[in-house]
Amino acid sequence: MNYSTGTSVQKTAARVSDLPGAPNGDGVEKRQRSVASFRLLWDHRRLLLRVALYAVLASAAIAFLIPPRYQSTAHLMPPDSQSNAGLAMAAAAVAGSTGGSALGGMASDLLGLKSNSDIFVGILSSRTAQDKLINQFNLQKLYGDRRMEDARRQLTDHTSISVERKSQIISIEVTDKSPQRAAAMCQAYVEQLNTLVAEMSTSSARRERIFLEGRLQAVNRDLEAAEKDFSQFSSKNSAIDVKEQGRAMLGAAAVLQGSLIAAQSEYEGLRQIYSDSNVRVRALRARIEELQHKLEGLAGKGESTTTISSDPSDSLYPSMRKLPLLGVTYADLYRRAKIQEAVLETLTREYEMAKVQEAKEIPTVKILDPPQIPDKKAFPPRLLIIFVGTVIAVAVAISWIFGRNTWEHTEAHDPRKLFLQDVFTDVTARWPGMSKNGSGQEPNPAHSLGLRRRSSDLDDT
């Protein structure tokens, strides 16, 4: 192809200037230059078409070689205004644990009645939340990073968390090569937000609930110990109900005492009539002895009042002599068990109320649009890549055409052209592969010097 089109361009410019009624001055020069430029491009139309075709093919190949990425999005409702204090404390706790000064500033702004949706964004962007996601999905291996900082940086590049200022709706966008993993990571962000807000909350209701949990555990242990001691004492001493047992034993003793008095009276009457060897007298005397033995056993005659425990084979129930001492220990153990039971009941009621209050103070994440598995790729924009690549290639080709045309029509003794020739000569001398003949030999210095001298002679003439 002939790249020397200066003569035709000059003739075209001359014909335009010779037209009747053609304007003179700067307008004529501008029009001549425009026509000459279009003529030059038209003469090289085949080159431009080839460049455009090659650029389309190359850009299409690049666009289709880039692996596609999918984007999953979730929208969260702003937290309730009544939970501002708990949310601010949670954000401050997260900032303290992660060393995030920006998040701490958000917490202070929230205490100054600033929008609390920014706190959710700060918690989601914290190092704690990122590390949990990296460990959950093994992103450090997936991204091919050796350091945790690099994995966090790539996770930040693949994640976009923003707040719409008017509605305060929070948007979470996660981009990944796998659509399923993108949706799972987006859902994991929401779950981590709920978990971190609940864990880091330091509201008064939470502190009360934690205190009551510890007290409940201690009271449960004390109640179990008191019940165990009470049951062991009752089982060892047959003290089922000391008060009722005492009432029953008194009644039984009164019956025995009455029977004994009646038998003694009858015995004395029979002795007035019969001798001691009479059968009826002997039977009545044996009955009196048995009643006395039962009454003495019931009263605990001969037993020590300081001894509580006795051999359970001696009697099924404790004697009346032991009942007062057993009643003191029995009442003490019974009172301890009842006190612990009452304390446990009260703490349980307070604990449930504290949990309800904590649930009111801790903001829960309300999902407006749950993350879904995307069915359409979000990157790369292949048509845009092909269009931009083709435009850039054609623009480079046009620049090269105009540059070559300017170079060819520049006078040989122009200092700028001579300087560029010298630079090109030096470069080709340092890089043998760029020589014209391809032999890899350096150009002859004498020949270069002769060219310079001829150029100087032409400049002098």
C-alpha positions, 0 to 999 in steps of 0.5 A: 500500500502506498503511504505517500499521499502528500501530493494528492492531499496538496492537490485536493487542498488547492482545488478547494481553495480555487473554488468560487466563493470559497472563504479566505483566511483561517476558515480556508486553512481549517477546511483544507486540513479537515479535507486532507485528513479525511482523504488520508484516512480514506486512502488507508481505509483497508488498513483501518478495516483490517485493524478493526477486524483484528481488534474485534477478534482479539477483544472477543477472545479476551472477553470470553477468556476472562472467567465470569463472576456472579453477584448475589445481593441482600437488602436489610431493613434498618434497625429499630430506633429503640435499640440504639444504645445496645447497638452502639455498645455492640459496635464499640465492643467490636471496634475494641476487639478489632482495633477499628478506630473508624467503627468506634467513631461510628459508635460515638456518632450513633450516641449522638443520634446519628443513623445507626445503619452505619453501625451495621455496615461497620460491623460487617466490614470489621476484621472479626466478621471478615476472618470468620467468613474467610475461615468458614469458606476457606477463602485463603486457599481459594484466593491463593493467598498466603497471608490473612491480610491479602485474603481480607483485601480480596474479600473486600474487593469482592464485597460491597456494603452500602447504605441508601441514605434516604431509606437507610436500607443496607445492601450487601453484594458479594461477587464470586466465580461460583453463584452458589458460593456467592449466595452462601457468602451473602447469607453468611454476612447476615448471620455473622451480623446477627451473631456479632451484635448478640455477642458484643452487646453490653446493655444493662439487660444483657449484664443482668441476664449474665448475672442471673445465669451465674446465680441460677447455677449457684442456687441450683447447686445449693438446692441439690445439696440441701435436698440431698442432706435432707433426704439422707437425714430423713431416710437415716432417722425415719423422720418423714414428718416430725410434726405429724409423727410426734402427734401420732406418737402422742396419740399412740402413747395415750392409747397405750397408757389408757390400756395399761391403766385399765389392765392394771385395775383389772389385775388388782381386782382379779388378785382379790378373788384368785391366786397369782397362779390362776390362768386369768391373773397370769394372762392379765399380768403378761398383758400388763408387762407387754403394755409397759414394754411398748410404752417404754419403747415408744417413750424411748426409755433408756436412750440418750437424748443427745444421740440422733441416729440409732440402729434402724433395726431397733424401731421403725420410727424414732422414739418420743425422746428423740423427736425434739432433737430430730425436729430441730435438725429436720426443721433446719434442713427443711428450711434450707431446702425451701429457701433455696427452692424459693430463691430458685423460683424468684431468680428463674422469673427474673431471668426470663424477664431479663431475657425478654428485655435483652431481646428488646434491646438487642437489634435483630437483623430484618432481611428485606430481600434474602440472598438468592443464587444468581442466574446471570453473570455480573462480570465481565461486560463482554460487549463493552470490552469488545467495543472499547478494545476495537475503538482503542485499536482503531484510534491507535491505527489512526494516530499511526497513520497521521504520525507516519504521514507527518514524518514522511512530509517533514524535511530531511534537514529538520532538527527534530527529524535528525534528532529522532533519527539519531535516537533510533540509530542508537537504539538499534545499535544497542538492540541488534535484533531491531536492525533492518537486515535482521543480521544482528550487526551494528550499523556502521558508525562511518555511515551514520557520520556521513549521513549527519554530514550530508544533513549538515551540508543541506542545512547550510545551503 
